[in-house]
């Protein structure tokens, strides 16, 4: 339970208080010397402190003053046989929680100590809730001015005006909590609390207690009555993160709250009512989970009143540059870093990446780069090794030309993806997070470059463009003509075919 310090120069009082408090399952550390006690209190956490007023070396008022100066917020109870109004007032001004006059009954001491512990618990809880709300307020900004984000904002503004439940779906790292925060702060409930609860982080029993609260003695460890999130968020919004991970029996109780607005604390038969808007998030396909009997269909339909899909970052590649700069600025605001921006090559590398970890992966990379960058500009050499490529192994890439490594890497990544989808441009563009038109323009550009090189008699860069149909996925289209050469053909054979067709160019390995 609680860790309590008893500071008194009388041994008999220390022993009696220690015994009485220990019977209530509290851990007690007794001190004869207030100076020693002060040193210990500064170095470890105590949930409450009982201190005598008259002691050698340091009186109780000075002790309280020093404890508060050290940043200790544990409630302090003053004990004295020399009671006076002036002393009590002074102790309270210095931060004492309460005042006990000697001699006192053990029952009175327990009552004061329990009030002090409850006061401390409520203060910590309020601070935690305030921190949570403040964090959500700080992060409610949705970064991105692309068409996907503009459409999402318009949808969220319409959803926010309603009081109905919201189901936010999206891949991990897309910013579902941020979207939920945006909805809350754009709603009529914006001035009320928004509380969050991760359904995947707690067991079923603990999650039920967190949601609905519990009565004292409801289960082992329930030493006091506690309000749940539904009660604390009354009038506001409750975000249930990863709703798909909630156990089936608890889903039924949540359904009742959503339908009737009623619930009971654990260990209580008293029905309570609340006015809470529920926003749920998931990275699962809930319809599939319903089919597999892992999620209640009635709860799904109750949650899915206002569905919102958050697009993955690969579908809004146009926002990558804006997001990267935003995260870099945030890092500069929070930490001392030198980096102020990205080189054009580094930004091209970021914009050309598929970001399987979505916005969270981009944020982490930007923070890491800002921290490790020694200059004012983050370059491609720093971030390149951190970007994962699909189905790539060391040495899998072909020849990379010095000074054009990024361009060649992009070319080869596109080529591998085209091969994977047997030349299907729509599927390739979707996998790479780019438009079909953009993909076509890049392929056209590379063909024109090869034409120009061939006309000048310079080295020709092969472009592996798999063609749909029954053709080999590794076939190579020679730039400037329609001759197709098997990707497994030897380099010399390719050169000979090119010579025969008037190209007269050498082929690089790719």
Backbone torsions as a table, in degrees:
resi	resn	phi	psi	omega
1	UNK	NA	-113.6	-175.4
2	UNK	-102.5	154.6	175.2
3	UNK	-105.9	115.2	-172.5
4	UNK	-118.7	136.4	175.5
5	UNK	-101.5	132.9	175.3
6	UNK	-115.8	119.9	-176.8
7	UNK	-119.4	108.7	-178.8
8	UNK	-159.3	140.4	-178.6
9	UNK	-81.3	-6.6	178.3
10	UNK	-95.1	118.8	-176.2
11	UNK	-62.4	-41.3	-176.7
12	UNK	-63.0	-36.1	178.3
13	UNK	-71.7	-39.8	178.4
14	UNK	-60.7	-45.2	-177.3
15	UNK	-66.3	-43.3	-178.1
16	UNK	-66.5	-41.8	177.9
17	UNK	-66.3	-40.8	178.7
18	UNK	-60.7	-43.0	179.6
19	UNK	-64.1	-46.8	-177.9
20	UNK	-64.0	-43.1	-179.2
21	UNK	-70.7	-35.1	178.8
22	UNK	-65.2	-32.4	177.7
23	UNK	-62.6	-24.6	177.9
24	UNK	-92.4	16.3	177.5
25	UNK	69.4	20.5	174.7
26	UNK	-87.9	150.2	172.8
27	UNK	-93.1	127.0	-174.2
28	UNK	-118.9	132.6	171.4
29	UNK	-118.7	117.3	-176.2
30	UNK	-99.9	140.3	179.6
31	UNK	-128.5	135.6	172.9
32	UNK	-87.9	-37.2	-175.9
33	UNK	-99.4	120.5	-179.7
34	UNK	-65.4	-30.0	178.9
35	UNK	-66.2	-45.1	176.6
36	UNK	-62.7	-42.4	179.2
37	UNK	-60.5	-42.1	-179.5
38	UNK	-61.5	-41.9	178.8
39	UNK	-62.7	-40.5	179.5
40	UNK	-69.8	-39.5	-179.6
41	UNK	-64.8	-34.0	177.5
42	UNK	-67.7	-28.7	-173.8
43	UNK	-96.5	-14.9	-179.2
44	UNK	-143.8	166.9	-175.1
45	UNK	-88.9	132.1	170.6
46	UNK	-122.8	140.3	-179.5
47	UNK	-83.5	-23.7	177.8
48	UNK	-159.8	155.8	-179.4
49	UNK	-133.7	129.2	172.4
50	UNK	-109.1	123.8	-174.3
51	UNK	-134.8	140.2	178.2
52	UNK	-78.7	151.9	179.8
53	UNK	-78.2	-47.6	-176.5
54	UNK	-100.3	109.4	179.5
55	UNK	-143.2	150.9	174.7
56	UNK	-68.4	154.2	177.4
57	UNK	74.0	-34.5	-179.6
58	UNK	-161.9	125.7	178.1
59	UNK	-82.6	169.2	-174.5
60	UNK	-62.7	-38.5	179.7
61	UNK	-64.3	-43.6	176.4
62	UNK	-63.5	-38.4	179.0
63	UNK	-60.2	-46.8	179.0
64	UNK	-60.9	-44.0	-179.7
65	UNK	-58.8	-43.3	-178.7
66	UNK	-70.3	-38.4	178.6
67	UNK	-61.5	-45.6	-179.9
68	UNK	-68.5	-36.5	177.7
69	UNK	-64.2	-29.8	179.4
70	UNK	-79.3	-3.3	178.5
71	UNK	88.2	6.5	178.1
72	UNK	-76.3	124.9	-177.3
73	UNK	-104.3	7.3	179.4
74	UNK	-62.2	138.5	178.1
75	UNK	-63.1	136.0	-178.5
76	UNK	-113.2	128.6	177.7
77	UNK	-108.5	123.6	-179.6
78	UNK	-85.8	134.7	176.4
79	UNK	-120.2	132.3	179.8
80	UNK	-160.5	151.4	173.1
81	UNK	-95.9	-2.6	-177.4
82	UNK	-111.2	62.5	-174.3
83	UNK	-71.4	137.5	173.7
84	UNK	-156.1	153.5	-179.7
85	UNK	-62.3	-42.2	-177.8
86	UNK	-63.8	-40.4	178.5
87	UNK	-65.5	-42.6	178.8
88	UNK	-62.3	-44.2	178.9
89	UNK	-61.9	-42.8	179.6
90	UNK	-63.7	-42.7	178.6
91	UNK	-62.1	-41.5	179.4
92	UNK	-66.2	-39.1	177.3
93	UNK	-61.0	-35.1	-179.1
94	UNK	-78.9	-10.0	176.4
95	UNK	115.8	10.3	177.4
96	UNK	-67.3	144.1	179.5
97	UNK	-81.1	-40.5	-177.1
98	UNK	-155.7	-177.3	-169.0
99	UNK	-141.5	125.2	178.2
100	UNK	-117.7	129.6	179.1
101	UNK	-99.7	128.3	177.1
102	UNK	-78.2	147.9	-11.0
103	UNK	-75.0	152.9	-178.7
104	UNK	-133.9	155.7	176.4
105	UNK	-81.4	147.6	179.8
106	UNK	-59.4	-35.4	179.9
107	UNK	-62.1	-40.5	178.7
108	UNK	-66.3	-39.0	178.3
109	UNK	-62.0	-46.4	-179.5
110	UNK	-60.2	-40.2	-179.7
111	UNK	-63.0	-45.0	-179.9
112	UNK	-66.9	-42.1	179.9
113	UNK	-63.1	-43.1	179.6
114	UNK	-63.7	-40.1	176.6
115	UNK	-63.1	-40.7	179.5
116	UNK	-64.0	-43.3	179.9
117	UNK	-66.2	-40.3	178.0
118	UNK	-64.9	-40.4	176.5
119	UNK	-59.6	-44.8	180.0
120	UNK	-65.1	-41.3	179.5
121	UNK	-63.0	-45.3	179.2
122	UNK	-63.3	-38.3	178.6
123	UNK	-64.1	-43.7	178.5
124	UNK	-64.1	-41.1	-179.9
125	UNK	-64.4	-43.4	178.6
126	UNK	-63.2	-39.7	178.2
127	UNK	-64.3	-41.1	179.0
128	UNK	-64.5	-43.5	178.7
129	UNK	-64.8	-41.3	178.8
130	UNK	-63.1	-40.5	178.2
131	UNK	-63.9	-41.9	179.2
132	UNK	-62.0	-46.3	-179.8
133	UNK	-65.4	-44.2	179.2
134	UNK	-61.2	-38.5	179.1
135	UNK	-64.3	-41.8	177.7
136	UNK	-65.0	-38.5	178.1
137	UNK	-64.0	-40.1	180.0
138	UNK	-66.6	-32.0	-172.7
139	UNK	-101.0	13.4	-173.6
140	UNK	-77.7	-9.3	-178.8
141	UNK	-72.2	129.3	175.2
142	UNK	-96.9	114.2	-176.8
143	UNK	-90.7	135.3	178.0
144	UNK	133.0	128.3	-178.7
145	UNK	-115.5	13.8	178.5
146	UNK	-74.5	174.4	-175.9
147	UNK	-64.2	-37.5	179.3
148	UNK	-63.0	-44.3	-178.6
149	UNK	-72.2	-35.2	176.1
150	UNK	-61.9	-43.4	178.2
151	UNK	-65.1	-38.8	179.0
152	UNK	-64.8	-43.4	179.0
153	UNK	-60.9	-43.1	179.6
154	UNK	-61.5	-40.4	178.0
155	UNK	-66.0	-42.1	-179.3
156	UNK	-65.6	-36.3	178.3
157	UNK	-63.9	-36.9	177.9
158	UNK	-70.9	-41.8	-179.5
159	UNK	-65.8	-38.5	-175.7
160	UNK	-60.7	-31.8	-177.5
161	UNK	-69.6	-16.9	-178.3
162	UNK	-90.3	164.9	174.0
163	UNK	-106.7	4.4	-177.3
164	UNK	-74.1	161.3	178.2
165	UNK	-67.8	152.3	-176.8
166	UNK	-126.5	135.4	175.3
167	UNK	-116.6	114.1	-177.9
168	UNK	-103.0	119.6	-179.2
169	UNK	-113.4	147.7	178.7
170	UNK	169.0	161.1	178.7
171	UNK	-65.9	160.7	176.5
172	UNK	-60.4	134.8	177.1
173	UNK	88.6	5.0	-177.5
174	UNK	-84.3	-14.4	178.8
175	UNK	99.4	39.6	-177.9
176	UNK	-67.0	-38.6	177.3
177	UNK	-63.7	-37.4	178.4
178	UNK	-65.2	-39.3	177.0
179	UNK	-64.2	-42.3	177.3
180	UNK	-60.6	-41.9	178.0
181	UNK	-62.1	-40.9	178.4
182	UNK	-60.7	-44.1	179.7
183	UNK	-60.7	-46.4	-178.6
184	UNK	-61.3	-47.6	-174.4
185	UNK	-76.1	-11.4	174.0
186	UNK	-98.7	1.4	-175.4
187	UNK	-98.6	169.2	175.1
188	UNK	-64.5	-12.1	179.6
189	UNK	-91.7	10.7	-172.4
190	UNK	-58.6	-30.1	-178.3
191	UNK	-83.1	-7.0	178.2
192	UNK	-98.6	174.9	-174.7
193	UNK	-72.6	147.4	167.3
194	UNK	-120.2	115.8	-179.4
195	UNK	-109.6	150.3	-177.7
196	UNK	-122.3	145.2	177.4
197	UNK	-144.8	122.6	179.0
198	UNK	-87.0	110.9	-176.1
199	UNK	-70.9	-17.7	-179.5
200	UNK	-88.6	-10.5	-172.9
201	UNK	-92.5	-10.1	-174.4
202	UNK	-127.7	153.1	172.9
203	UNK	-69.1	167.3	-176.7
204	UNK	-60.0	-42.7	-178.7
205	UNK	-66.6	-45.0	179.4
206	UNK	-66.6	-37.2	179.4
207	UNK	-64.4	-40.2	177.6
208	UNK	-62.3	-42.7	178.2
209	UNK	-63.9	-40.8	179.2
210	UNK	-65.8	-36.3	-178.6
211	UNK	-73.3	-49.1	-169.9
212	UNK	-109.4	-8.6	-177.1
213	UNK	84.0	177.2	178.3
214	UNK	-151.5	158.4	176.2
215	UNK	-92.9	157.4	176.9
216	UNK	-61.2	131.9	-180.0
217	UNK	82.4	6.5	-178.6
218	UNK	-66.2	-30.0	178.1
219	UNK	-157.5	169.9	179.8
220	UNK	-59.2	124.9	-178.6
221	UNK	97.8	-11.3	178.1
222	UNK	-82.1	79.7	-175.2
223	UNK	-85.3	-6.3	-179.8
224	UNK	-154.4	158.8	175.8
225	UNK	-71.1	139.7	-178.1
226	UNK	-139.0	135.0	176.3
227	UNK	-76.4	148.1	176.3
228	UNK	-94.3	177.2	-176.8
229	UNK	-65.9	-35.2	178.0
230	UNK	-62.6	-36.9	179.7
231	UNK	-74.0	-41.7	-178.6
232	UNK	-70.5	-29.6	-177.0
233	UNK	-94.3	13.1	-177.6
234	UNK	-54.7	125.7	-177.5
235	UNK	90.0	-11.3	-176.9
236	UNK	-116.3	-141.7	-173.9
237	UNK	-127.1	139.9	174.7
238	UNK	-118.8	120.1	177.8
239	UNK	-95.8	119.1	176.9
240	UNK	-103.8	98.7	-177.4
241	UNK	-81.0	140.5	-179.4
242	UNK	55.0	55.3	-176.6
243	UNK	-62.1	-25.8	-178.1
244	UNK	-64.7	-20.4	-177.5
245	UNK	-87.4	1.1	179.6
246	UNK	-73.9	136.4	-179.4
247	UNK	-64.8	149.6	-176.3
248	UNK	-58.2	-44.7	179.2
249	UNK	-60.5	-36.3	179.2
250	UNK	-73.7	-28.8	175.8
251	UNK	-59.1	-37.5	179.2
252	UNK	-64.3	-40.1	179.2
253	UNK	-69.4	-37.3	176.0
254	UNK	-64.7	-38.8	178.7
255	UNK	-59.4	-41.2	178.5
256	UNK	-61.4	-41.2	179.0
257	UNK	-62.9	-43.6	-178.4
258	UNK	-67.6	-34.5	-177.9
259	UNK	-81.6	-46.1	-172.1
260	UNK	-106.9	-17.4	-175.2
261	UNK	71.9	22.8	-176.0
262	UNK	-122.7	149.0	177.8
263	UNK	-160.3	165.8	173.7
264	UNK	-125.9	145.2	170.4
265	UNK	-65.3	152.8	174.8
266	UNK	-63.0	127.1	-179.1
267	UNK	87.4	8.9	-178.7
268	UNK	-129.3	148.9	175.7
269	UNK	-105.9	2.8	-179.8
270	UNK	-80.7	121.5	179.3
271	UNK	-80.9	129.8	178.9
272	UNK	-116.1	153.2	179.1
273	UNK	-119.4	148.6	179.8
274	UNK	-145.0	156.6	177.8
275	UNK	-118.3	88.9	-174.9
276	UNK	-129.9	133.2	172.3
277	UNK	-90.2	128.2	-178.1
278	UNK	-100.9	129.4	171.1
279	UNK	-119.0	124.0	-179.3
280	UNK	-113.5	147.2	177.1
281	UNK	-126.2	152.5	176.3
282	UNK	-158.3	149.0	171.9
283	UNK	-106.7	10.2	178.6
284	UNK	-98.8	163.2	169.2
285	UNK	-88.1	95.6	-173.8
286	UNK	-64.0	-32.2	177.6
287	UNK	-62.8	-38.1	176.2
288	UNK	-66.6	-39.6	178.5
289	UNK	-68.0	-33.4	174.5
290	UNK	-63.1	-43.4	179.1
291	UNK	-62.9	-31.5	179.9
292	UNK	-88.8	5.5	179.3
293	UNK	64.8	25.7	178.2
294	UNK	-99.2	-7.4	178.1
295	UNK	-145.9	135.9	-177.9
296	UNK	-66.0	131.7	-179.9
297	UNK	-66.9	-38.7	-179.8
298	UNK	-65.8	-35.7	176.8
299	UNK	-69.7	-38.7	177.9
300	UNK	-58.4	-47.3	-178.5
301	UNK	-68.7	-29.5	177.0
302	UNK	-71.4	-35.8	179.2
303	UNK	-78.9	-32.3	-171.0
304	UNK	-85.4	33.0	178.3
305	UNK	-67.4	-47.3	178.8
306	UNK	-124.8	86.7	-178.9
307	UNK	-79.3	141.8	177.6
308	UNK	-132.6	130.5	174.7
309	UNK	-107.7	124.3	177.4
310	UNK	-92.7	118.9	-176.4
311	UNK	-68.7	143.1	174.2
312	UNK	-67.4	162.6	-175.1
313	UNK	-64.4	-31.2	-179.9
314	UNK	-64.5	-21.2	178.1
315	UNK	-88.4	-6.9	177.1
316	UNK	-135.2	53.7	-178.4
317	UNK	-59.6	-22.2	179.9
318	UNK	-65.3	-16.0	-179.6
319	UNK	-93.8	-5.2	-172.6
320	UNK	-61.9	-44.1	-179.3
321	UNK	-62.2	-46.3	179.4
322	UNK	-62.3	-42.7	178.7
323	UNK	-64.4	-41.9	-178.8
324	UNK	-61.2	-45.5	179.3
325	UNK	-65.2	-39.7	178.4
326	UNK	-60.8	-47.2	-179.4
327	UNK	-66.9	-34.9	177.2
328	UNK	-65.3	-42.7	177.9
329	UNK	-64.4	-40.1	176.5
330	UNK	-60.3	-43.3	179.4
331	UNK	-63.2	-41.7	178.6
332	UNK	-63.9	-34.0	179.1
333	UNK	-70.9	-36.0	-175.2
334	UNK	-90.2	-28.5	-175.2
335	UNK	-133.7	164.7	176.9
336	UNK	-90.0	102.3	179.2
337	UNK	-131.2	158.0	-178.3
338	UNK	-89.4	-30.2	-172.3
339	UNK	-61.4	132.9	178.6
340	UNK	-118.9	-14.6	-178.2
341	UNK	-171.7	-173.2	-179.4
342	UNK	-117.5	148.4	172.0
343	UNK	-71.8	156.9	177.0
344	UNK	-55.5	-38.6	179.0
345	UNK	-64.4	-41.3	178.7
346	UNK	-65.0	-40.8	179.6
347	UNK	-66.9	-38.0	176.1
348	UNK	-62.0	-38.1	179.0
349	UNK	-65.8	-42.5	178.3
350	UNK	-64.6	-42.6	-177.4
351	UNK	-72.0	-22.1	-179.4
352	UNK	-91.4	-2.2	-177.4
353	UNK	-90.1	149.0	-174.9
354	UNK	-84.0	-16.5	176.0
355	UNK	52.3	69.0	177.6
356	UNK	-63.0	-26.0	176.4
357	UNK	-90.1	5.7	175.1
358	UNK	59.4	-148.2	-172.8
359	UNK	-62.9	-35.5	179.2
360	UNK	-61.6	-40.1	178.0
361	UNK	-65.4	-41.9	178.0
362	UNK	-63.0	-44.4	179.4
363	UNK	-60.7	-46.6	180.0
364	UNK	-62.0	-40.5	179.0
365	UNK	-64.9	-43.0	-179.8
366	UNK	-63.0	-41.9	178.9
367	UNK	-65.9	-40.8	178.6
368	UNK	-64.8	-44.1	-179.8
369	UNK	-64.1	-42.0	179.7
370	UNK	-62.8	-37.3	-178.9
371	UNK	-71.1	-39.5	-174.6
372	UNK	-90.7	-15.0	-178.7
373	UNK	-68.2	132.1	-178.4
374	UNK	-91.1	-17.6	-180.0
375	UNK	-112.6	-163.0	-178.9
376	UNK	-90.3	-11.0	-176.6
377	UNK	-127.4	130.5	177.8
378	UNK	-85.2	124.7	-177.9
379	UNK	-106.3	172.7	-176.0
380	UNK	-66.5	-32.1	-179.4
381	UNK	-62.0	-28.5	-178.9
382	UNK	-77.1	-45.0	-173.4
383	UNK	-90.9	-20.4	-177.2
384	UNK	-52.1	-49.4	-178.1
385	UNK	-64.1	-17.2	-177.7
386	UNK	-87.0	-11.3	-176.7
387	UNK	-89.3	124.3	179.9
388	UNK	-81.9	141.0	174.0
389	UNK	-116.3	140.6	-177.0
390	UNK	-64.7	130.4	174.4
391	UNK	55.1	34.7	179.3
392	UNK	-106.3	141.3	176.4
393	UNK	-127.4	159.3	178.0
394	UNK	-57.4	129.5	179.2
395	UNK	88.5	-2.3	-178.6
396	UNK	-73.5	-31.6	178.8
397	UNK	-66.7	150.3	176.8
398	UNK	-79.4	-160.5	-178.4
399	UNK	-67.8	131.2	178.0
400	UNK	-111.4	124.3	-176.5
401	UNK	-81.1	133.3	177.8
402	UNK	-58.5	131.8	-178.3
403	UNK	87.5	-10.5	179.5
404	UNK	-135.9	30.0	-175.7
405	UNK	-63.3	-43.6	-179.0
406	UNK	-63.3	-42.7	178.8
407	UNK	-61.9	-43.4	-179.9
408	UNK	-68.0	-38.7	177.4
409	UNK	-62.0	-43.0	178.2
410	UNK	-61.7	-44.4	-179.7
411	UNK	-60.1	-44.2	-177.8
412	UNK	-72.9	-33.9	175.7
413	UNK	-64.8	-43.9	177.0
414	UNK	-63.4	-41.2	179.6
415	UNK	-61.7	-45.6	179.9
416	UNK	-62.5	-40.0	-179.0
417	UNK	-68.9	-39.2	174.2
418	UNK	-59.6	-42.2	178.0
419	UNK	-61.9	-42.6	-179.0
420	UNK	-59.0	-38.7	-178.1
421	UNK	-101.9	20.3	174.5
422	UNK	54.0	39.8	176.3
423	UNK	83.4	4.5	-178.5
424	UNK	-76.1	110.8	-173.5
425	UNK	-69.6	-38.3	-178.1
426	UNK	-63.2	-47.9	179.1
427	UNK	-64.6	-39.3	179.0
428	UNK	-62.9	-46.9	-179.6
429	UNK	-61.9	-39.8	179.4
430	UNK	-65.7	-42.4	179.7
431	UNK	-64.5	-34.6	-178.3
432	UNK	-87.9	-8.0	179.7
433	UNK	74.1	32.3	178.2
434	UNK	-129.9	166.0	178.3
435	UNK	-76.9	152.7	178.2
436	UNK	-61.4	-38.6	178.9
437	UNK	-62.4	-42.2	178.4
438	UNK	-61.7	-43.6	178.0
439	UNK	-60.3	-46.0	179.4
440	UNK	-61.3	-39.3	179.6
441	UNK	-64.7	-39.1	178.4
442	UNK	-64.9	-44.7	178.5
443	UNK	-62.2	-40.9	178.0
444	UNK	-63.6	-42.0	179.5
445	UNK	-60.8	-44.2	-179.4
446	UNK	-66.0	-36.3	176.8
447	UNK	-64.9	-42.7	179.7
448	UNK	-65.3	-39.1	176.2
449	UNK	-61.0	-41.3	179.0
450	UNK	-66.3	-39.4	174.7
451	UNK	-56.2	-48.6	-176.7
452	UNK	-63.4	-42.6	179.1
453	UNK	-63.6	-41.3	179.5
454	UNK	-64.1	-42.0	179.6
455	UNK	-64.0	-32.1	-179.6
456	UNK	-86.6	-3.8	-179.5
457	UNK	78.3	13.7	-179.6
458	UNK	-88.3	-178.7	-179.9
459	UNK	-68.0	136.0	-179.7
460	UNK	-97.8	130.8	178.8
461	UNK	-93.6	117.6	-179.2
462	UNK	-72.1	146.0	177.4
463	UNK	-119.6	109.8	179.4
464	UNK	-76.9	103.6	-178.9
465	UNK	-121.6	94.4	178.2
466	UNK	-60.6	142.3	-179.1
467	UNK	-105.2	140.0	178.8
468	UNK	-63.6	156.8	178.3
469	UNK	111.0	-150.7	-175.2
470	UNK	-89.9	1.0	-178.0
471	UNK	-70.3	153.3	178.2
472	UNK	-58.5	137.8	-178.3
473	UNK	-69.9	-13.3	-177.7
474	UNK	-106.8	13.3	179.3
475	UNK	-65.5	152.2	-177.0
476	UNK	-118.2	128.6	175.8
477	UNK	-93.4	119.7	177.4
478	UNK	-74.5	127.1	179.3
479	UNK	-60.8	133.4	175.5
480	UNK	95.9	-9.4	175.8
481	UNK	-154.2	171.2	-172.2
482	UNK	-94.2	7.3	-179.0
483	UNK	-70.1	129.9	178.8
484	UNK	-106.8	132.3	-177.9
485	UNK	-121.0	131.5	178.3
486	UNK	-58.1	137.4	180.0
487	UNK	-63.5	-20.4	179.4
488	UNK	-86.7	-4.8	179.6
489	UNK	-65.8	149.5	178.6
490	UNK	-70.0	155.2	-177.9
491	UNK	-58.7	-37.9	-178.9
492	UNK	-67.0	-37.8	177.4
493	UNK	-63.5	-40.8	178.5
494	UNK	-62.4	-43.9	180.0
495	UNK	-63.5	-39.2	179.8
496	UNK	-65.2	-42.4	178.1
497	UNK	-63.2	-39.8	178.4
498	UNK	-63.8	-40.3	-179.5
499	UNK	-64.3	-41.0	179.9
500	UNK	-63.3	-30.1	-178.3
501	UNK	-94.7	13.1	174.2
502	UNK	81.3	8.9	-179.3
503	UNK	-80.5	-43.6	176.3
504	UNK	60.4	44.5	-176.6
505	UNK	-132.5	153.1	174.5
506	UNK	-88.5	153.2	-179.8
507	UNK	-110.2	134.4	174.3
508	UNK	-87.7	151.4	178.1
509	UNK	-70.4	128.5	177.9
510	UNK	-146.9	NA	NA
